[in-house]
Amino acid sequence: MRLVHTRLFSEAGGAGTRDDAHLMQDLLWAHAGPEHAVEHIRVRAAPHGIELVLFVRAETEAIATARARSLLSGAVTPISGLGYVIGRTFG
């Protein structure tokens, strides 16, 4: 299992909220499919927006990062609808 980190930045420039963090976690689980190989999702509010850590089954960090990016790309519309922009994703 590999850890993949990413940040979601608030479009308004403010801090994330616990409510938004919970919504984001539910949103990501709703969009996660077997192809993403996600085992766990940890989400927390942060001063810039939201911090995400995805625990992904993968042989390499590159594969884990690609799977995480695929998940986030598939959820970009509802993520934007909650007022967030996806930042850099890295293993």
NUTI-471665 format. One record per residue: x, y, z of N, C-alpha, C in turn. Coordinates in Angstrom, 1 decimal. Atoms other than C-alpha are relative to their C-alpha. Example, Ala and Ser with C-alpha at 12.3 -4.5 7.8 and 13.67 -1.06 7.14 Angstrom:
! NUTI-471665
PT     n.x     n.y     n.z    ca.x    ca.y    ca.z     c.x     c.y     c.z
PT     0.9    -1.2     0.0    12.3    -4.5     7.8     0.9     1.2     0.0
PT    -0.9    -1.1     0.0    13.7    -1.1     7.1    -0.8     1.1     0.8
This chain:
! NUTI-471665
PT     n.x     n.y     n.z    ca.x    ca.y    ca.z     c.x     c.y     c.z
PT     0.8    -1.2     0.0     0.0     0.0     0.0     0.9     1.2     0.0
PT    -0.7    -1.3     0.1     1.2     3.5    -0.9    -0.8     1.1     0.5
PT     0.7    -1.2    -0.4     0.3     6.9     0.5     0.2     1.0    -1.0
PT     0.0    -1.0     1.0    -0.6     9.6    -1.9    -0.6     1.3     0.7
PT     0.4    -1.2    -0.6    -0.9    13.2    -0.6    -0.5     1.0    -1.1
PT     0.4    -1.1     0.9    -2.8    16.1    -2.2    -0.7     1.0     0.9
PT     0.7    -1.1    -0.7    -4.3    19.4    -1.2    -1.1     0.5    -0.9
PT     1.0    -0.7     0.6    -7.5    21.0    -2.1    -0.1     1.4     0.5
PT     0.0    -1.4    -0.4    -7.4    24.7    -2.1    -1.3     0.7    -0.1
PT     1.3    -0.7     0.0   -10.4    26.8    -1.2     0.1     1.1    -1.1
PT     0.1    -1.1     1.0   -11.4    29.0    -4.2    -0.1     1.4     0.6
PT     0.2    -1.3    -0.7   -12.3    31.7    -1.7     1.3     0.4     0.8
PT    -1.3    -0.4    -0.7    -8.8    31.6    -0.2     0.0    -0.2     1.5
PT     0.1     0.2    -1.5   -10.0    30.6     3.3     0.4    -1.4     0.4
PT    -0.2     1.3    -0.6    -9.6    27.7     5.6    -1.1    -1.0    -0.4
PT     1.0     1.0     0.1   -11.4    24.4     5.1    -0.7    -0.2     1.3
PT     0.8     0.3    -1.2   -14.1    23.3     7.5    -0.1    -1.5     0.2
PT     0.2     1.4    -0.3   -14.7    20.0     9.2    -1.2    -0.5    -0.8
PT     1.1     0.5     0.8   -18.0    19.8     7.4     0.4    -0.3    -1.4
PT    -0.5     0.3     1.4   -16.3    20.2     4.0     0.9    -1.2     0.0
PT    -0.9     1.2     0.0   -13.7    17.6     5.0    -0.8    -1.2     0.0
PT     0.9     1.2    -0.1   -16.5    15.1     5.9    -0.7    -0.2    -1.4
PT     0.6     0.1     1.3   -18.3    15.9     2.6     1.0    -0.5    -1.0
PT    -1.0     0.4     1.0   -15.1    15.5     0.6     0.3    -1.5     0.2
PT    -0.2     1.5    -0.2   -14.4    12.1     2.2    -1.1    -0.8    -0.6
PT     1.2     0.7     0.6   -17.9    10.9     1.3     0.0     0.1    -1.5
PT     0.0    -0.2     1.5   -17.6    12.4    -2.2     1.1    -0.9    -0.7
PT    -1.0     0.8     0.6   -14.3    10.6    -2.9    -0.3    -1.5     0.1
PT     0.4     1.4    -0.1   -15.6     7.3    -1.6    -1.1    -0.3    -1.0
PT     1.1     0.2     1.0   -18.7     7.7    -3.9     0.6    -0.1    -1.4
PT    -0.6     0.1     1.4   -16.4     8.1    -6.9     1.1    -1.0    -0.1
PT    -1.0     1.0     0.1   -13.8     5.5    -6.0    -0.5    -1.3    -0.5
PT     0.4     1.3     0.5   -14.0     2.3    -8.0     1.1    -1.0     0.2
PT    -1.1     1.0    -0.1   -12.0    -0.9    -8.1     1.3     0.4    -0.7
PT    -1.2    -0.4     0.7    -9.6     0.6   -10.6     0.9     0.9     0.7
PT    -0.8    -1.0    -0.8    -8.5     3.2    -8.1     0.8    -0.7     1.2
PT    -0.7     0.8    -1.0    -7.5     0.5    -5.5     0.2     0.8     1.3
PT    -0.1    -0.8    -1.2    -8.2     2.9    -2.6    -0.4    -0.9     1.2
PT     0.3     0.7    -1.3    -8.0     1.3     0.9    -0.5     0.9     1.1
PT     0.4    -1.0    -1.0    -8.4     4.3     3.1     0.1     1.4    -0.5
PT    -0.1    -1.4     0.3    -9.0     8.0     2.8     0.0     0.8     1.3
PT     0.0    -0.9    -1.1    -8.0    10.5     5.4    -0.1     1.5    -0.5
PT     0.2    -1.4     0.5    -9.2    14.1     5.1    -0.1     0.9     1.3
PT     0.1    -1.0    -1.1    -8.7    17.1     7.4    -0.1     1.4    -0.6
PT     0.0    -1.4     0.3    -9.5    20.8     7.3     1.4     0.6     0.2
PT    -1.3    -0.7    -0.1    -6.4    23.0     6.8    -0.2     1.5    -0.2
PT     0.1    -1.4     0.2    -5.7    26.7     6.7    -0.2     0.4    -1.5
PT     0.1    -0.3     1.4    -5.5    26.6     2.9    -1.3    -0.6    -0.7
PT     1.1     0.7     0.5    -8.5    24.3     2.4    -0.1    -1.4     0.6
PT     0.1     1.4    -0.5    -8.3    20.5     2.8     1.2    -0.8    -0.4
PT    -1.1     0.9     0.3    -5.5    18.0     3.1    -0.6    -1.4    -0.2
PT     0.4     1.4     0.2    -6.0    14.5     1.7     1.2    -0.9     0.0
PT    -1.0     1.1     0.1    -4.1    11.3     2.2    -0.8    -1.2    -0.5
PT     0.7     1.1     0.6    -5.2     8.4     0.0     1.0    -1.2     0.2
PT    -0.8     1.2    -0.2    -3.9     4.9     0.9    -0.5    -0.9    -1.2
PT     0.3     0.7     1.3    -3.7     3.1    -2.5     0.8    -1.3    -0.1
PT    -0.7     1.2     0.3    -2.8    -0.5    -3.3     0.7     0.2    -1.4
PT    -0.8    -0.1     1.2     0.0    -0.3    -5.9     1.4    -0.5     0.2
PT    -1.3     0.5     0.0     3.3    -1.8    -6.8     1.1     1.1     0.1
PT    -0.9    -1.1     0.0     5.0     1.6    -7.2    -0.7     1.3     0.4
PT     0.6    -1.3    -0.3     4.5     5.2    -6.1    -0.6     0.6    -1.2
PT     0.5    -0.6     1.2     4.0     6.2    -9.7    -1.4    -0.6    -0.3
PT     1.3     0.7     0.2     1.1     3.7   -10.1    -1.0     0.6     1.0
PT     0.9    -0.5    -1.0    -0.4     4.9    -6.8    -0.4     1.4    -0.3
PT     0.3    -1.4     0.3    -0.2     8.5    -7.8    -0.9     0.1    -1.2
PT     0.9     0.0     1.2    -1.8     7.8   -11.2    -1.4    -0.4     0.4
PT     1.3     0.4    -0.5    -4.6     6.0    -9.5    -0.8     1.1     0.8
PT     0.6    -1.1    -0.8    -5.2     8.8    -7.1    -0.4     1.2    -0.9
PT     0.4    -1.1     0.9    -5.1    11.4    -9.9    -1.2    -0.4    -0.8
PT     1.1     0.5     0.7    -7.6     9.3   -11.8    -1.3     0.2     0.8
PT     1.2    -0.2    -0.9   -10.0     9.4    -8.8    -0.3     1.4     0.1
PT     0.3    -1.4    -0.2    -9.6    13.1    -8.3    -0.5     0.6    -1.3
PT     0.5    -0.5     1.3   -10.1    13.8   -12.1    -1.4    -0.3    -0.2
PT     1.4     0.5     0.1   -13.3    11.8   -12.0    -1.0     0.8     0.9
PT     0.8    -0.7    -0.9   -14.5    13.9    -9.1     0.2     1.5     0.0
PT    -0.3    -1.4     0.0   -13.4    17.3   -10.2    -1.2     0.9    -0.1
PT     1.2    -0.8     0.1   -16.9    18.6   -11.0    -0.6     0.2     1.4
PT     0.6    -0.2    -1.3   -18.3    18.0    -7.5     1.0     0.6     1.0
PT    -1.0    -0.7    -0.8   -15.0    19.1    -5.9    -0.1     1.5    -0.2
PT     0.1    -1.4     0.3   -15.3    22.4    -7.7    -1.3     0.5     0.5
PT     1.3    -0.5    -0.4   -19.0    22.6    -6.8     0.0     0.3     1.5
PT    -0.1    -0.3    -1.4   -17.9    22.6    -3.1     1.0     1.2     0.2
PT    -0.8    -1.2    -0.2   -15.6    25.5    -3.8     1.5    -0.3     0.1
PT    -1.4     0.4    -0.2   -12.2    23.7    -4.0     0.7    -0.3    -1.4
PT    -0.8     0.3     1.2    -9.4    23.3    -6.6     1.0    -1.0     0.4
PT    -0.9     1.0    -0.3    -7.2    20.3    -6.7     1.4     0.5    -0.2
PT    -1.4    -0.3     0.1    -3.5    20.9    -6.0     0.8    -1.1    -0.5
PT    -1.0     1.0     0.4    -0.4    18.9    -6.7    -0.3    -1.3     0.8
PT     0.1     1.4    -0.6    -0.7    15.1    -6.1     1.3    -0.7     0.0
PT    -1.3     0.6    -0.1     2.4    13.3    -4.9    -0.1    -1.2     1.0
PT    -0.1     1.2    -0.8     3.4     9.9    -3.4     0.9     0.3     1.2
